[in-house]
Amino acid sequence: MAKFDVRICGETCKGCELCVLFCPKKIIAISSHINDKGYSPAEIERMDECVGCKSCALVCPDGAISIYKEEASK
């Protein structure tokens, strides 16, 4: 099964929680960390469970989420 790397830009994310609501695997949560702008950004809790559906990236109004497919090692 393919593995995915989800990257959330902690300085761009405003913690709106849309990604949390739309993730079908419920692997995204709001961090207790506060960024330089005073927001608590989203973070991935269980990266190994990501199915690469891109729902989080599609609903992010700030474009703070990128998803990369990891190449399988041969």
N, CA, C, O and CB atoms as a CASP TS submission, in Angstrom:
PFRMAT TS
TARGET T0000
AUTHOR 0000-0000-0000
METHOD Language model
MODEL 1
PARENT N/A
ATOM      1  N   MET     1       0.844  -1.180   0.000  1.00  0.00           N
ATOM      2  CA  MET     1       0.000   0.000   0.000  1.00  0.00           C
ATOM      3  C   MET     1       0.884   1.236   0.000  1.00  0.00           C
ATOM      4  O   MET     1       1.925   1.269   0.658  1.00  0.00           O
ATOM      5  CB  MET     1      -0.958   0.002   1.216  1.00  0.00           C
ATOM      6  N   ALA     2       0.466   2.243  -0.736  1.00  0.00           N
ATOM      7  CA  ALA     2       1.239   3.478  -0.845  1.00  0.00           C
ATOM      8  C   ALA     2       1.260   4.223   0.478  1.00  0.00           C
ATOM      9  O   ALA     2       0.310   4.175   1.260  1.00  0.00           O
ATOM     10  CB  ALA     2       0.667   4.374  -1.943  1.00  0.00           C
ATOM     11  N   LYS     3       2.357   4.904   0.705  1.00  0.00           N
ATOM     12  CA  LYS     3       2.493   5.738   1.897  1.00  0.00           C
ATOM     13  C   LYS     3       2.461   7.190   1.452  1.00  0.00           C
ATOM     14  O   LYS     3       2.906   7.524   0.354  1.00  0.00           O
ATOM     15  CB  LYS     3       3.812   5.413   2.685  1.00  0.00           C
ATOM     16  N   PHE     4       1.933   8.046   2.309  1.00  0.00           N
ATOM     17  CA  PHE     4       1.811   9.457   1.984  1.00  0.00           C
ATOM     18  C   PHE     4       2.432  10.306   3.077  1.00  0.00           C
ATOM     19  O   PHE     4       2.440   9.935   4.251  1.00  0.00           O
ATOM     20  CB  PHE     4       0.345   9.839   1.779  1.00  0.00           C
ATOM     21  N   ASP     5       2.951  11.448   2.667  1.00  0.00           N
ATOM     22  CA  ASP     5       3.553  12.407   3.582  1.00  0.00           C
ATOM     23  C   ASP     5       2.711  13.678   3.510  1.00  0.00           C
ATOM     24  O   ASP     5       2.682  14.358   2.484  1.00  0.00           O
ATOM     25  CB  ASP     5       5.067  12.689   3.223  1.00  0.00           C
ATOM     26  N   VAL     6       2.035  13.988   4.597  1.00  0.00           N
ATOM     27  CA  VAL     6       1.200  15.191   4.659  1.00  0.00           C
ATOM     28  C   VAL     6       1.994  16.254   5.388  1.00  0.00           C
ATOM     29  O   VAL     6       2.484  16.033   6.495  1.00  0.00           O
ATOM     30  CB  VAL     6      -0.175  14.916   5.374  1.00  0.00           C
ATOM     31  N   ARG     7       2.115  17.403   4.759  1.00  0.00           N
ATOM     32  CA  ARG     7       2.849  18.511   5.374  1.00  0.00           C
ATOM     33  C   ARG     7       1.906  19.695   5.558  1.00  0.00           C
ATOM     34  O   ARG     7       1.255  20.155   4.619  1.00  0.00           O
ATOM     35  CB  ARG     7       4.082  18.918   4.508  1.00  0.00           C
ATOM     36  N   ILE     8       1.855  20.165   6.785  1.00  0.00           N
ATOM     37  CA  ILE     8       1.020  21.321   7.119  1.00  0.00           C
ATOM     38  C   ILE     8       1.947  22.456   7.513  1.00  0.00           C
ATOM     39  O   ILE     8       2.747  22.320   8.439  1.00  0.00           O
ATOM     40  CB  ILE     8       0.000  20.992   8.273  1.00  0.00           C
ATOM     41  N   CYS     9       1.840  23.565   6.817  1.00  0.00           N
ATOM     42  CA  CYS     9       2.665  24.735   7.135  1.00  0.00           C
ATOM     43  C   CYS     9       2.102  25.377   8.401  1.00  0.00           C
ATOM     44  O   CYS     9       1.057  26.027   8.371  1.00  0.00           O
ATOM     45  CB  CYS     9       2.693  25.767   5.938  1.00  0.00           C
ATOM     46  N   GLY    10       2.798  25.186   9.493  1.00  0.00           N
ATOM     47  CA  GLY    10       2.344  25.669  10.793  1.00  0.00           C
ATOM     48  C   GLY    10       2.244  27.171  10.912  1.00  0.00           C
ATOM     49  O   GLY    10       1.513  27.675  11.766  1.00  0.00           O
ATOM     50  N   GLU    11       2.961  27.897  10.075  1.00  0.00           N
ATOM     51  CA  GLU    11       2.897  29.358  10.130  1.00  0.00           C
ATOM     52  C   GLU    11       1.793  29.920   9.241  1.00  0.00           C
ATOM     53  O   GLU    11       1.381  31.068   9.414  1.00  0.00           O
ATOM     54  CB  GLU    11       4.233  29.953   9.722  1.00  0.00           C
ATOM     55  N   THR    12       1.314  29.126   8.299  1.00  0.00           N
ATOM     56  CA  THR    12       0.225  29.563   7.415  1.00  0.00           C
ATOM     57  C   THR    12      -1.132  29.146   7.953  1.00  0.00           C
ATOM     58  O   THR    12      -2.116  29.865   7.774  1.00  0.00           O
ATOM     59  CB  THR    12       0.418  28.996   6.011  1.00  0.00           C
ATOM     60  N   CYS    13      -1.201  28.002   8.607  1.00  0.00           N
ATOM     61  CA  CYS    13      -2.449  27.441   9.126  1.00  0.00           C
ATOM     62  C   CYS    13      -3.024  28.330  10.226  1.00  0.00           C
ATOM     63  O   CYS    13      -2.313  28.736  11.145  1.00  0.00           O
ATOM     64  CB  CYS    13      -2.219  26.017   9.661  1.00  0.00           C
ATOM     65  N   LYS    14      -4.318  28.626  10.122  1.00  0.00           N
ATOM     66  CA  LYS    14      -5.016  29.425  11.134  1.00  0.00           C
ATOM     67  C   LYS    14      -5.837  28.565  12.091  1.00  0.00           C
ATOM     68  O   LYS    14      -6.545  29.099  12.945  1.00  0.00           O
ATOM     69  CB  LYS    14      -5.920  30.439  10.461  1.00  0.00           C
ATOM     70  N   GLY    15      -5.753  27.250  11.961  1.00  0.00           N
ATOM     71  CA  GLY    15      -6.482  26.375  12.873  1.00  0.00           C
ATOM     72  C   GLY    15      -7.987  26.422  12.708  1.00  0.00           C
ATOM     73  O   GLY    15      -8.720  26.331  13.693  1.00  0.00           O
ATOM     74  N   CYS    16      -8.460  26.563  11.482  1.00  0.00           N
ATOM     75  CA  CYS    16      -9.906  26.661  11.228  1.00  0.00           C
ATOM     76  C   CYS    16     -10.628  25.334  11.456  1.00  0.00           C
ATOM     77  O   CYS    16     -11.850  25.314  11.607  1.00  0.00           O
ATOM     78  CB  CYS    16     -10.152  27.135   9.800  1.00  0.00           C
ATOM     79  N   GLU    17      -9.890  24.233  11.482  1.00  0.00           N
ATOM     80  CA  GLU    17     -10.389  22.879  11.737  1.00  0.00           C
ATOM     81  C   GLU    17     -11.146  22.233  10.581  1.00  0.00           C
ATOM     82  O   GLU    17     -11.721  21.160  10.759  1.00  0.00           O
ATOM     83  CB  GLU    17     -11.272  22.907  12.916  1.00  0.00           C
ATOM     84  N   LEU    18     -11.162  22.853   9.407  1.00  0.00           N
ATOM     85  CA  LEU    18     -11.843  22.218   8.271  1.00  0.00           C
ATOM     86  C   LEU    18     -11.183  20.891   7.909  1.00  0.00           C
ATOM     87  O   LEU    18     -11.871  19.915   7.610  1.00  0.00           O
ATOM     88  CB  LEU    18     -11.841  23.156   7.051  1.00  0.00           C
ATOM     89  N   CYS    19      -9.869  20.855   7.934  1.00  0.00           N
ATOM     90  CA  CYS    19      -9.168  19.601   7.614  1.00  0.00           C
ATOM     91  C   CYS    19      -9.499  18.515   8.629  1.00  0.00           C
ATOM     92  O   CYS    19      -9.631  17.343   8.275  1.00  0.00           O
ATOM     93  CB  CYS    19      -7.646  19.829   7.569  1.00  0.00           C
ATOM     94  N   VAL    20      -9.631  18.908   9.881  1.00  0.00           N
ATOM     95  CA  VAL    20      -9.984  17.951  10.941  1.00  0.00           C
ATOM     96  C   VAL    20     -11.359  17.351  10.647  1.00  0.00           C
ATOM     97  O   VAL    20     -11.553  16.142  10.770  1.00  0.00           O
ATOM     98  CB  VAL    20      -9.975  18.642  12.345  1.00  0.00           C
ATOM     99  N   LEU    21     -12.301  18.191  10.262  1.00  0.00           N
ATOM    100  CA  LEU    21     -13.669  17.746   9.985  1.00  0.00           C
ATOM    101  C   LEU    21     -13.773  16.853   8.750  1.00  0.00           C
ATOM    102  O   LEU    21     -14.575  15.920   8.722  1.00  0.00           O
ATOM    103  CB  LEU    21     -14.565  18.944   9.809  1.00  0.00           C
ATOM    104  N   PHE    22     -12.954  17.141   7.724  1.00  0.00           N
ATOM    105  CA  PHE    22     -13.097  16.434   6.457  1.00  0.00           C
ATOM    106  C   PHE    22     -12.196  15.219   6.293  1.00  0.00           C
ATOM    107  O   PHE    22     -12.363  14.464   5.336  1.00  0.00           O
ATOM    108  CB  PHE    22     -12.835  17.369   5.355  1.00  0.00           C
ATOM    109  N   CYS    23     -11.255  15.010   7.192  1.00  0.00           N
ATOM    110  CA  CYS    23     -10.371  13.847   7.077  1.00  0.00           C
ATOM    111  C   CYS    23     -11.163  12.566   7.363  1.00  0.00           C
ATOM    112  O   CYS    23     -11.674  12.395   8.470  1.00  0.00           O
ATOM    113  CB  CYS    23      -9.161  13.973   8.054  1.00  0.00           C
ATOM    114  N   PRO    24     -11.270  11.668   6.381  1.00  0.00           N
ATOM    115  CA  PRO    24     -12.057  10.447   6.597  1.00  0.00           C
ATOM    116  C   PRO    24     -11.422   9.487   7.604  1.00  0.00           C
ATOM    117  O   PRO    24     -12.122   8.666   8.198  1.00  0.00           O
ATOM    118  CB  PRO    24     -12.251   9.730   5.282  1.00  0.00           C
ATOM    119  N   LYS    25     -10.124   9.577   7.801  1.00  0.00           N
ATOM    120  CA  LYS    25      -9.423   8.701   8.742  1.00  0.00           C
ATOM    121  C   LYS    25      -9.273   9.331  10.129  1.00  0.00           C
ATOM    122  O   LYS    25      -8.812   8.672  11.061  1.00  0.00           O
ATOM    123  CB  LYS    25      -8.052   8.347   8.192  1.00  0.00           C
ATOM    124  N   LYS    26      -9.654  10.588  10.267  1.00  0.00           N
ATOM    125  CA  LYS    26      -9.594  11.305  11.558  1.00  0.00           C
ATOM    126  C   LYS    26      -8.186  11.277  12.150  1.00  0.00           C
ATOM    127  O   LYS    26      -8.000  10.971  13.328  1.00  0.00           O
ATOM    128  CB  LYS    26     -10.590  10.689  12.561  1.00  0.00           C
ATOM    129  N   ILE    27      -7.192  11.604  11.310  1.00  0.00           N
ATOM    130  CA  ILE    27      -5.806  11.593  11.771  1.00  0.00           C
ATOM    131  C   ILE    27      -5.243  12.997  11.974  1.00  0.00           C
ATOM    132  O   ILE    27      -4.063  13.147  12.292  1.00  0.00           O
ATOM    133  CB  ILE    27      -4.945  10.842  10.784  1.00  0.00           C
ATOM    134  N   ILE    28      -6.071  14.024  11.797  1.00  0.00           N
ATOM    135  CA  ILE    28      -5.625  15.405  11.959  1.00  0.00           C
ATOM    136  C   ILE    28      -6.248  15.985  13.222  1.00  0.00           C
ATOM    137  O   ILE    28      -7.424  15.765  13.510  1.00  0.00           O
ATOM    138  CB  ILE    28      -5.997  16.262  10.717  1.00  0.00           C
ATOM    139  N   ALA    29      -5.442  16.726  13.966  1.00  0.00           N
ATOM    140  CA  ALA    29      -5.919  17.374  15.195  1.00  0.00           C
ATOM    141  C   ALA    29      -5.331  18.779  15.251  1.00  0.00           C
ATOM    142  O   ALA    29      -4.403  19.108  14.512  1.00  0.00           O
ATOM    143  CB  ALA    29      -5.523  16.545  16.476  1.00  0.00           C
ATOM    144  N   ILE    30      -5.875  19.588  16.122  1.00  0.00           N
ATOM    145  CA  ILE    30      -5.342  20.931  16.337  1.00  0.00           C
ATOM    146  C   ILE    30      -4.260  20.842  17.413  1.00  0.00           C
ATOM    147  O   ILE    30      -4.454  20.242  18.470  1.00  0.00           O
ATOM    148  CB  ILE    30      -6.477  21.942  16.751  1.00  0.00           C
ATOM    149  N   SER    31      -3.142  21.445  17.116  1.00  0.00           N
ATOM    150  CA  SER    31      -1.979  21.404  17.998  1.00  0.00           C
ATOM    151  C   SER    31      -2.176  22.282  19.232  1.00  0.00           C
ATOM    152  O   SER    31      -2.972  23.221  19.212  1.00  0.00           O
ATOM    153  CB  SER    31      -0.730  21.843  17.240  1.00  0.00           C
ATOM    154  N   SER    32      -1.460  21.978  20.287  1.00  0.00           N
ATOM    155  CA  SER    32      -1.458  22.842  21.464  1.00  0.00           C
ATOM    156  C   SER    32      -0.434  23.962  21.287  1.00  0.00           C
ATOM    157  O   SER    32      -0.412  24.924  22.054  1.00  0.00           O
ATOM    158  CB  SER    32      -1.154  22.025  22.743  1.00  0.00           C
ATOM    159  N   HIS    33       0.408  23.825  20.268  1.00  0.00           N
ATOM    160  CA  HIS    33       1.415  24.836  19.927  1.00  0.00           C
ATOM    161  C   HIS    33       0.733  26.072  19.335  1.00  0.00           C
ATOM    162  O   HIS    33      -0.235  25.943  18.585  1.00  0.00           O
ATOM    163  CB  HIS    33       2.460  24.260  18.925  1.00  0.00           C
ATOM    164  N   ILE    34       1.217  27.238  19.658  1.00  0.00           N
ATOM    165  CA  ILE    34       0.688  28.487  19.092  1.00  0.00           C
ATOM    166  C   ILE    34       1.752  29.053  18.154  1.00  0.00           C
ATOM    167  O   ILE    34       2.912  29.197  18.541  1.00  0.00           O
ATOM    168  CB  ILE    34       0.308  29.531  20.228  1.00  0.00           C
ATOM    169  N   ASN    35       1.356  29.374  16.917  1.00  0.00           N
ATOM    170  CA  ASN    35       2.323  29.901  15.959  1.00  0.00           C
ATOM    171  C   ASN    35       2.555  31.400  16.178  1.00  0.00           C
ATOM    172  O   ASN    35       1.959  31.998  17.074  1.00  0.00           O
ATOM    173  CB  ASN    35       1.843  29.644  14.522  1.00  0.00           C
ATOM    174  N   ASP    36       3.408  31.995  15.371  1.00  0.00           N
ATOM    175  CA  ASP    36       3.769  33.410  15.523  1.00  0.00           C
ATOM    176  C   ASP    36       2.592  34.362  15.341  1.00  0.00           C
ATOM    177  O   ASP    36       2.632  35.500  15.808  1.00  0.00           O
ATOM    178  CB  ASP    36       4.846  33.765  14.538  1.00  0.00           C
ATOM    179  N   LYS    37       1.547  33.897  14.665  1.00  0.00           N
ATOM    180  CA  LYS    37       0.360  34.736  14.439  1.00  0.00           C
ATOM    181  C   LYS    37      -0.697  34.556  15.520  1.00  0.00           C
ATOM    182  O   LYS    37      -1.735  35.217  15.490  1.00  0.00           O
ATOM    183  CB  LYS    37      -0.247  34.425  13.085  1.00  0.00           C
ATOM    184  N   GLY    38      -0.439  33.660  16.479  1.00  0.00           N
ATOM    185  CA  GLY    38      -1.366  33.443  17.580  1.00  0.00           C
ATOM    186  C   GLY    38      -2.390  32.344  17.361  1.00  0.00           C
ATOM    187  O   GLY    38      -3.343  32.220  18.130  1.00  0.00           O
ATOM    188  N   TYR    39      -2.202  31.543  16.316  1.00  0.00           N
ATOM    189  CA  TYR    39      -3.126  30.454  16.008  1.00  0.00           C
ATOM    190  C   TYR    39      -2.543  29.109  16.435  1.00  0.00           C
ATOM    191  O   TYR    39      -1.325  28.945  16.517  1.00  0.00           O
ATOM    192  CB  TYR    39      -3.454  30.438  14.508  1.00  0.00           C
ATOM    193  N   SER    40      -3.413  28.168  16.700  1.00  0.00           N
ATOM    194  CA  SER    40      -3.006  26.778  16.955  1.00  0.00           C
ATOM    195  C   SER    40      -3.198  26.013  15.657  1.00  0.00           C
ATOM    196  O   SER    40      -4.334  25.724  15.282  1.00  0.00           O
ATOM    197  CB  SER    40      -3.836  26.123  18.138  1.00  0.00           C
ATOM    198  N   PRO    41      -2.120  25.677  14.963  1.00  0.00           N
ATOM    199  CA  PRO    41      -2.240  25.008  13.666  1.00  0.00           C
ATOM    200  C   PRO    41      -2.618  23.533  13.782  1.00  0.00           C
ATOM    201  O   PRO    41      -2.505  22.921  14.844  1.00  0.00           O
ATOM    202  CB  PRO    41      -0.945  25.132  12.912  1.00  0.00           C
ATOM    203  N   ALA    42      -3.061  22.996  12.681  1.00  0.00           N
ATOM    204  CA  ALA    42      -3.376  21.563  12.608  1.00  0.00           C
ATOM    205  C   ALA    42      -2.085  20.768  12.550  1.00  0.00           C
ATOM    206  O   ALA    42      -1.039  21.279  12.150  1.00  0.00           O
ATOM    207  CB  ALA    42      -4.267  21.245  11.375  1.00  0.00           C
ATOM    208  N   GLU    43      -2.175  19.503  12.956  1.00  0.00           N
ATOM    209  CA  GLU    43      -1.036  18.598  12.869  1.00  0.00           C
ATOM    210  C   GLU    43      -1.540  17.186  12.606  1.00  0.00           C
ATOM    211  O   GLU    43      -2.681  16.848  12.924  1.00  0.00           O
ATOM    212  CB  GLU    43      -0.183  18.648  14.165  1.00  0.00           C
ATOM    213  N   ILE    44      -0.676  16.374  12.025  1.00  0.00           N
ATOM    214  CA  ILE    44      -1.018  14.983  11.734  1.00  0.00           C
ATOM    215  C   ILE    44      -0.657  14.136  12.942  1.00  0.00           C
ATOM    216  O   ILE    44       0.457  14.223  13.458  1.00  0.00           O
ATOM    217  CB  ILE    44      -0.284  14.471  10.455  1.00  0.00           C
ATOM    218  N   GLU    45      -1.592  13.323  13.389  1.00  0.00           N
ATOM    219  CA  GLU    45      -1.340  12.466  14.552  1.00  0.00           C
ATOM    220  C   GLU    45      -0.811  11.087  14.176  1.00  0.00           C
ATOM    221  O   GLU    45       0.071  10.550  14.847  1.00  0.00           O
ATOM    222  CB  GLU    45      -2.605  12.312  15.354  1.00  0.00           C
ATOM    223  N   ARG    46      -1.351  10.516  13.104  1.00  0.00           N
ATOM    224  CA  ARG    46      -0.969   9.152  12.716  1.00  0.00           C
ATOM    225  C   ARG    46      -0.735   9.102  11.199  1.00  0.00           C
ATOM    226  O   ARG    46      -1.585   8.636  10.442  1.00  0.00           O
ATOM    227  CB  ARG    46      -2.073   8.118  13.142  1.00  0.00           C
ATOM    228  N   MET    47       0.420   9.586  10.782  1.00  0.00           N
ATOM    229  CA  MET    47       0.743   9.697   9.359  1.00  0.00           C
ATOM    230  C   MET    47       0.603   8.365   8.627  1.00  0.00           C
ATOM    231  O   MET    47       0.193   8.338   7.467  1.00  0.00           O
ATOM    232  CB  MET    47       2.153  10.227   9.188  1.00  0.00           C
ATOM    233  N   ASP    48       0.938   7.266   9.289  1.00  0.00           N
ATOM    234  CA  ASP    48       0.897   5.957   8.642  1.00  0.00           C
ATOM    235  C   ASP    48      -0.513   5.528   8.241  1.00  0.00           C
ATOM    236  O   ASP    48      -0.669   4.588   7.462  1.00  0.00           O
ATOM    237  CB  ASP    48       1.493   4.923   9.557  1.00  0.00           C
ATOM    238  N   GLU    49      -1.539   6.199   8.759  1.00  0.00           N
ATOM    239  CA  GLU    49      -2.918   5.859   8.413  1.00  0.00           C
ATOM    240  C   GLU    49      -3.481   6.698   7.263  1.00  0.00           C
ATOM    241  O   GLU    49      -4.613   6.476   6.833  1.00  0.00           O
ATOM    242  CB  GLU    49      -3.794   6.023   9.625  1.00  0.00           C
ATOM    243  N   CYS    50      -2.705   7.652   6.767  1.00  0.00           N
ATOM    244  CA  CYS    50      -3.171   8.516   5.675  1.00  0.00           C
ATOM    245  C   CYS    50      -3.362   7.687   4.403  1.00  0.00           C
ATOM    246  O   CYS    50      -2.501   6.884   4.043  1.00  0.00           O
ATOM    247  CB  CYS    50      -2.164   9.678   5.422  1.00  0.00           C
ATOM    248  N   VAL    51      -4.503   7.889   3.723  1.00  0.00           N
ATOM    249  CA  VAL    51      -4.802   7.162   2.486  1.00  0.00           C
ATOM    250  C   VAL    51      -4.593   8.040   1.245  1.00  0.00           C
ATOM    251  O   VAL    51      -4.846   7.595   0.126  1.00  0.00           O
ATOM    252  CB  VAL    51      -6.242   6.641   2.519  1.00  0.00           C
ATOM    253  N   GLY    52      -4.138   9.269   1.436  1.00  0.00           N
ATOM    254  CA  GLY    52      -3.832  10.147   0.313  1.00  0.00           C
ATOM    255  C   GLY    52      -5.038  10.678  -0.433  1.00  0.00           C
ATOM    256  O   GLY    52      -4.936  10.979  -1.622  1.00  0.00           O
ATOM    257  N   CYS    53      -6.171  10.801   0.225  1.00  0.00           N
ATOM    258  CA  CYS    53      -7.398  11.253  -0.451  1.00  0.00           C
ATOM    259  C   CYS    53      -7.375  12.751  -0.797  1.00  0.00           C
ATOM    260  O   CYS    53      -8.126  13.196  -1.664  1.00  0.00           O
ATOM    261  CB  CYS    53      -8.606  10.956   0.430  1.00  0.00           C
ATOM    262  N   LYS    54      -6.529  13.512  -0.132  1.00  0.00           N
ATOM    263  CA  LYS    54      -6.347  14.950  -0.348  1.00  0.00           C
ATOM    264  C   LYS    54      -7.524  15.803   0.097  1.00  0.00           C
ATOM    265  O   LYS    54      -7.590  16.984  -0.240  1.00  0.00           O
ATOM    266  CB  LYS    54      -6.088  15.206  -1.788  1.00  0.00           C
ATOM    267  N   SER    55      -8.450  15.226   0.847  1.00  0.00           N
ATOM    268  CA  SER    55      -9.596  16.008   1.330  1.00  0.00           C
ATOM    269  C   SER    55      -9.138  17.204   2.161  1.00  0.00           C
ATOM    270  O   SER    55      -9.685  18.300   2.038  1.00  0.00           O
ATOM    271  CB  SER    55     -10.537  15.121   2.162  1.00  0.00           C
ATOM    272  N   CYS    56      -8.140  16.986   3.000  1.00  0.00           N
ATOM    273  CA  CYS    56      -7.648  18.067   3.861  1.00  0.00           C
ATOM    274  C   CYS    56      -7.092  19.222   3.031  1.00  0.00           C
ATOM    275  O   CYS    56      -7.386  20.386   3.300  1.00  0.00           O
ATOM    276  CB  CYS    56      -6.567  17.539   4.817  1.00  0.00           C
ATOM    277  N   ALA    57      -6.294  18.894   2.028  1.00  0.00           N
ATOM    278  CA  ALA    57      -5.685  19.923   1.184  1.00  0.00           C
ATOM    279  C   ALA    57      -6.737  20.663   0.363  1.00  0.00           C
ATOM    280  O   ALA    57      -6.623  21.870   0.148  1.00  0.00           O
ATOM    281  CB  ALA    57      -4.641  19.298   0.255  1.00  0.00           C
ATOM    282  N   LEU    58      -7.750  19.953  -0.091  1.00  0.00           N
ATOM    283  CA  LEU    58      -8.791  20.581  -0.909  1.00  0.00           C
ATOM    284  C   LEU    58      -9.653  21.560  -0.128  1.00  0.00           C
ATOM    285  O   LEU    58     -10.096  22.563  -0.687  1.00  0.00           O
ATOM    286  CB  LEU    58      -9.670  19.522  -1.519  1.00  0.00           C
ATOM    287  N   VAL    59      -9.902  21.297   1.146  1.00  0.00           N
ATOM    288  CA  VAL    59     -10.767  22.190   1.929  1.00  0.00           C
ATOM    289  C   VAL    59      -9.991  23.299   2.636  1.00  0.00           C
ATOM    290  O   VAL    59     -10.599  24.227   3.168  1.00  0.00           O
ATOM    291  CB  VAL    59     -11.540  21.388   2.953  1.00  0.00           C
ATOM    292  N   CYS    60      -8.671  23.221   2.651  1.00  0.00           N
ATOM    293  CA  CYS    60      -7.872  24.224   3.364  1.00  0.00           C
ATOM    294  C   CYS    60      -7.965  25.583   2.660  1.00  0.00           C
ATOM    295  O   CYS    60      -7.498  25.727   1.530  1.00  0.00           O
ATOM    296  CB  CYS    60      -6.391  23.771   3.462  1.00  0.00           C
ATOM    297  N   PRO    61      -8.569  26.585   3.325  1.00  0.00           N
ATOM    298  CA  PRO    61      -8.718  27.892   2.685  1.00  0.00           C
ATOM    299  C   PRO    61      -7.406  28.658   2.570  1.00  0.00           C
ATOM    300  O   PRO    61      -7.330  29.642   1.834  1.00  0.00           O
ATOM    301  CB  PRO    61      -9.710  28.720   3.451  1.00  0.00           C
ATOM    302  N   ASP    62      -6.378  28.223   3.283  1.00  0.00           N
ATOM    303  CA  ASP    62      -5.094  28.925   3.275  1.00  0.00           C
ATOM    304  C   ASP    62      -4.030  28.232   2.439  1.00  0.00           C
ATOM    305  O   ASP    62      -2.915  28.742   2.323  1.00  0.00           O
ATOM    306  CB  ASP    62      -4.594  29.077   4.677  1.00  0.00           C
ATOM    307  N   GLY    63      -4.347  27.087   1.857  1.00  0.00           N
ATOM    308  CA  GLY    63      -3.374  26.355   1.059  1.00  0.00           C
ATOM    309  C   GLY    63      -2.174  25.909   1.882  1.00  0.00           C
ATOM    310  O   GLY    63      -1.052  25.849   1.380  1.00  0.00           O
ATOM    311  N   ALA    64      -2.421  25.595   3.155  1.00  0.00           N
ATOM    312  CA  ALA    64      -1.342  25.253   4.081  1.00  0.00           C
ATOM    313  C   ALA    64      -0.990  23.770   4.080  1.00  0.00           C
ATOM    314  O   ALA    64      -0.064  23.358   4.780  1.00  0.00           O
ATOM    315  CB  ALA    64      -1.720  25.670   5.470  1.00  0.00           C
ATOM    316  N   ILE    65      -1.713  22.961   3.304  1.00  0.00           N
ATOM    317  CA  ILE    65      -1.507  21.513   3.346  1.00  0.00           C
ATOM    318  C   ILE    65      -1.045  20.987   1.989  1.00  0.00           C
ATOM    319  O   ILE    65      -1.643  21.283   0.954  1.00  0.00           O
ATOM    320  CB  ILE    65      -2.798  20.801   3.777  1.00  0.00           C
ATOM    321  N   SER    66       0.022  20.209   2.018  1.00  0.00           N
ATOM    322  CA  SER    66       0.542  19.549   0.818  1.00  0.00           C
ATOM    323  C   SER    66       0.641  18.064   1.121  1.00  0.00           C
ATOM    324  O   SER    66       0.976  17.669   2.238  1.00  0.00           O
ATOM    325  CB  SER    66       1.938  20.139   0.384  1.00  0.00           C
ATOM    326  N   ILE    67       0.348  17.242   0.116  1.00  0.00           N
ATOM    327  CA  ILE    67       0.419  15.793   0.285  1.00  0.00           C
ATOM    328  C   ILE    67       1.334  15.225  -0.801  1.00  0.00           C
ATOM    329  O   ILE    67       1.200  15.535  -1.985  1.00  0.00           O
ATOM    330  CB  ILE    67      -1.008  15.142   0.219  1.00  0.00           C
ATOM    331  N   TYR    68       2.266  14.385  -0.355  1.00  0.00           N
ATOM    332  CA  TYR    68       3.227  13.783  -1.256  1.00  0.00           C
ATOM    333  C   TYR    68       3.141  12.274  -1.125  1.00  0.00           C
ATOM    334  O   TYR    68       3.028  11.735  -0.024  1.00  0.00           O
ATOM    335  CB  TYR    68       4.657  14.286  -0.964  1.00  0.00           C
ATOM    336  N   LYS    69       3.197  11.602  -2.264  1.00  0.00           N
ATOM    337  CA  LYS    69       3.210  10.143  -2.263  1.00  0.00           C
ATOM    338  C   LYS    69       4.659   9.697  -2.157  1.00  0.00           C
ATOM    339  O   LYS    69       5.505  10.113  -2.948  1.00  0.00           O
ATOM    340  CB  LYS    69       2.523   9.555  -3.548  1.00  0.00           C
ATOM    341  N   GLU    70       4.935   8.859  -1.188  1.00  0.00           N
ATOM    342  CA  GLU    70       6.291   8.353  -1.023  1.00  0.00           C
ATOM    343  C   GLU    70       6.532   7.238  -2.004  1.00  0.00           C
ATOM    344  O   GLU    70       5.693   6.351  -2.165  1.00  0.00           O
ATOM    345  CB  GLU    70       6.535   7.870   0.412  1.00  0.00           C
ATOM    346  N   GLU    71       7.657   7.275  -2.654  1.00  0.00           N
ATOM    347  CA  GLU    71       8.024   6.251  -3.631  1.00  0.00           C
ATOM    348  C   GLU    71       8.354   4.950  -2.900  1.00  0.00           C
ATOM    349  O   GLU    71       9.030   4.954  -1.871  1.00  0.00           O
ATOM    350  CB  GLU    71       9.231   6.718  -4.501  1.00  0.00           C
ATOM    351  N   ALA    72       7.880   3.873  -3.435  1.00  0.00           N
ATOM    352  CA  ALA    72       8.175   2.563  -2.860  1.00  0.00           C
ATOM    353  C   ALA    72       9.629   2.210  -3.145  1.00  0.00           C
ATOM    354  O   ALA    72      10.104   2.369  -4.270  1.00  0.00           O
ATOM    355  CB  ALA    72       7.220   1.474  -3.428  1.00  0.00           C
ATOM    356  N   SER    73      10.321   1.739  -2.139  1.00  0.00           N
ATOM    357  CA  SER    73      11.714   1.335  -2.338  1.00  0.00           C
ATOM    358  C   SER    73      11.754  -0.057  -2.962  1.00  0.00           C
ATOM    359  O   SER    73      10.968  -0.936  -2.608  1.00  0.00           O
ATOM    360  CB  SER    73      12.498   1.356  -0.994  1.00  0.00           C
ATOM    361  N   LYS    74      12.667  -0.236  -3.878  1.00  0.00           N
ATOM    362  CA  LYS    74      12.748  -1.511  -4.618  1.00  0.00           C
ATOM    363  C   LYS    74      13.807  -2.387  -4.056  1.00  0.00           C
ATOM    364  O   LYS    74      14.017  -3.495  -4.549  1.00  0.00           O
ATOM    365  CB  LYS    74      13.017  -1.280  -6.086  1.00  0.00           C
TER
END
